[in-house]
Amino acid sequence: MLDQKEKISALIITYNEMGYIEKCIDSIEFADEIIVVDSYSTDGTYQFLQKHPKVKVIQNPFVNYTVQKTFALKQATHDWILFLDADEVVPDNLKKEIKTKAVPHSEHSAYWFYRKFMFQNNRLHYSGWQTDKNYRLFRKSKACFCDKKIVHETLIVNGTSGVLREKLVHFCYKNYSDYKLKMLKYGRLKAKEAFYREKKFYYAPLILKPIWKFFHNYFLRLGFLDGKKGITICYLNALGDYERYRELKILWKKNEIARYLAMP
């Protein structure tokens, strides 16, 4: 039997994740508790989780990714945290490796995971994703999410970090419209983050940044080797950058109008 300090809390945040969440939950049933924080899904995600015998599901309004993940972290009972996105799956070899790291006298306080990106059911080898890695396993007592980031949240770790050998599987692309909506959402959240940091809008980034993003991922990061999949992913990622600067323009315009109306 593992003692209390060795137990793992698996955490996930969700919103309309049917088609993803089932595989994710199945892959983490080795965890000692599974907690899902759902931001009022409308596609049956919440009902599915309610019926799952190994899942504790809590509904909480979505403000941004950092706030939601911090809320989820507070619900965890155990010190070792496995924090996944709903579209990620833990393969068997990775499960074994996780268990060897989540121990009382672990060498590190947190671990990076490399990810295999799946375009529907096919592996995406390039297109900018080949070196992607994220924190997924860490001690709750040694880490927290940076409150200055609201999308692609940043984990602040008190201690050293390691990298796991086995890769997480990321089912990032269900269909075109789903991934497009995801990229547009990320773009708008990045715009809000930039606006809160008082980053000004300029037309040059609106035009040049998306072009550079596509060129960088498709040519320099070898997206063309992924064929049609590479074109699709590189275009939609560039679209996310365009949306970021378009939304930033709107936010500053609204701010100017509000200041004008507030003038005596």
N, C-alpha and C positions, 0 to 999 in steps of 0.2 A: 504493500500500500504506500502511495505517495503521501508525504506529510502535507500539512496545510500550505506551507510556503511553496511547495512544488506544484500545486494545482493550477490549472490554466482557466482563465475566463476568456471566452471567445466573444468578441463584440462586432456588431455590424450596424450600420445605419441604412435605412431603406426609404425609398419612395417609388412605388409602381415598379416592382422588380420581378414580377412573375415571368418565368422563362429563364431567370438567372438564379434567383434565391434558392430554388430547390436543390440544385447541384452544390451550391455553396454550403448549405446546411448539412447535406449528406457527407460532405468532405471533412467537416469539423466535429462530428459526433464524438470524437475521442476527447474533446475538451470537457472539463468538469462542470462548466456551466456555459450556456449560450444565451447571450442577451442581445436582443435586437431592438433598436430605437427606430420606430417608424414615424414618418412625418405625414400621417393621414393619407395613406395610399388609397387609390380609388379603383385599382385593378384586381383586387382580391388578395394582395400581398398580406395585409393585416390578418384577414380571415384564415389564410393558410398557416400563418405563424401561430395564431391563437390555438389552432388544432394540433400543432406539432407537440408531441409529449416532452421533448427535450429543450424546448425554447421558451424563454421568458420574453414576452414582447411588451414594450411600453410605447405609447404614442406621445409624441412631443412636437410642437410646432417647429418648423425649419426656419432658422434665421440665416445661418450660413454653416459651412462645413465644420469650421473650428468650434463654434458654439455647440453644434449637435454632437460632435465627437467628444468634446469635453463633458457634456451631459452624460453620454453613454459611459465614459470612463468612470464617472462617479458612481455608476450603478454596479460596477464589478466588485465581487466579493474577494477575489484572489489577487495576489501581487503580480503574477505573470499574466500578461495580456497578449492575446492574439487578435489583432484588429484588422479585419478584412473588409474589402468592398464587396457588395452583394454579387458582383459579377466575377468574383475570383474563386478559384477552386484549389484546394490543397491536395496534391497527388500523394500516393502512399509513401514514396521515398522521402518526401518532404515532411510528412507526419512523423516519421521515425527520427528525422534530424531535429525537428522541433523538440521532441521529447528528450533528446540528449542535451539540449541547451537550456531548457526550462527546469533548472535544478537549483538547490539552495546556494551552492557555491559556484555559480556560473562564472565563466571568464569575463563576460561582458554584461552590461546593463541593458543593451538593446541590440537587435539584429536586423540588418538589411536583407531584403529578399529581392532577387532578380525575378523578372516575370517573362513568361512566354505569352505573347499576344496572339489571340485567336480572332480571325476574321470569319465570323460564323463558325464553321467547323474546321477551317484551314489555318495553319500557322502563318503568321505574318513575321517574316524573318528580318526585315529592314525597316525602311520608312521612318527612321528616327527612334524606333522603339528598342533597338538591339541592346542598348546599355542601360535601359531604364531600371531603376531599383527604388524601393521604398522601405521604410521601417514598417514592419508588421508584427514583430515579437519584441516585447520590452517589459521591464518591471514598472508597475504603476508607481511605486515609491521612488523611482529614479527618473521619471519622465513626465512631461506635460506638453500640451499643444500651445504653440506661440499665438497669443491673442492678437497679433498684428497682421495675421494672414487669415483671409476668409475663404479662400479656395486653394486647392493643392496645399492643404494645411501642413505646417512644419512642426516636427516633434523636437523638443528641446530635451536633450539627454544629459543627466548628471552621471558621468562615468564614460567608459569606453564602449565602442560599438564593434560588432563583428558582422561578417557576411556569410549567409548560408550558401552551401554548395548547390543544393537542389532548388529548382525554380517553381514559383507559383504560376498557375495558369490563369490568365486574364482573358475572359470572354468579352472583349471590349466592343465588339461590333455584332449586334443582333441583326439589324437591317439599316438601310440608308437613313430613313427618317428618324429612327431612334438615336443613331449616332450624331446626326445633324442637330437634333434638339439638345443633346448632351453638350456638344461643342458651343452652341449658342448660349446655353445656360452658363457654362464656364466663362465664356467671354464677357457676359454681363456682370458676373460676380467679380472678375478681374478688374473690370471698369470701376465698380464700386470701391474696390480695394485701392485702386489708383486715385480715385476721387477723394477718398478719406485721407489719403496721404498728400493731398493737394498737388497731385501731378497734373499739369496743365495739358489741354488738348492742342495738338498741332496737326495740320493736314498731312504733312510728310509721313509720319508713322502710319496714318490711316491707309495711305496708298502703298508705301514701301514695305512695311512690316509683313503684311500678308504675302506679298510677292517673294520676299526673302524667306519666309517660313516655308512656302511651297518649294522654292529652289533648294533650300538647305536640306529638307527632308527627302525630296524626290531625287535630287542629283548627288549632293554631297553625302547624304546618309543612305544612298543606294535604294531609294524607294522604287525606282524603275525595275529593279530585280524582282519586286513583288507583283509585277504585271498590273492588271486592271485593279487589283486590290490596293496596290501602292498608289495609283492615281487617285482613287477614291479617298483613302485615308489622308494623303497629303493635302488634297483639296479641302477636305472638311476641317482639318487642323488649321489650315490657313484661314478658312472662313471664321473659325473661332477667334483668331487674331483680329480680323476685320471687324467682327462684332464688338470686340473689346474696345476698339478706338471709336467706333460709331456710337456706342453707348456712352463712352466718356464725353463725347461731344454733346450728347443730349443732356447729360447730368450737369455739365457746366452751363449750358443754355438755360436750363431750369433754375440753376443757382443765380444767374444774372437776372432773370425775370423776377425771382423772389426778392432779390436785393432791391430791384427797381421799385417793386410794389411796396416794399417796406420803408422807402424813403418818405420823409415828411413832406 
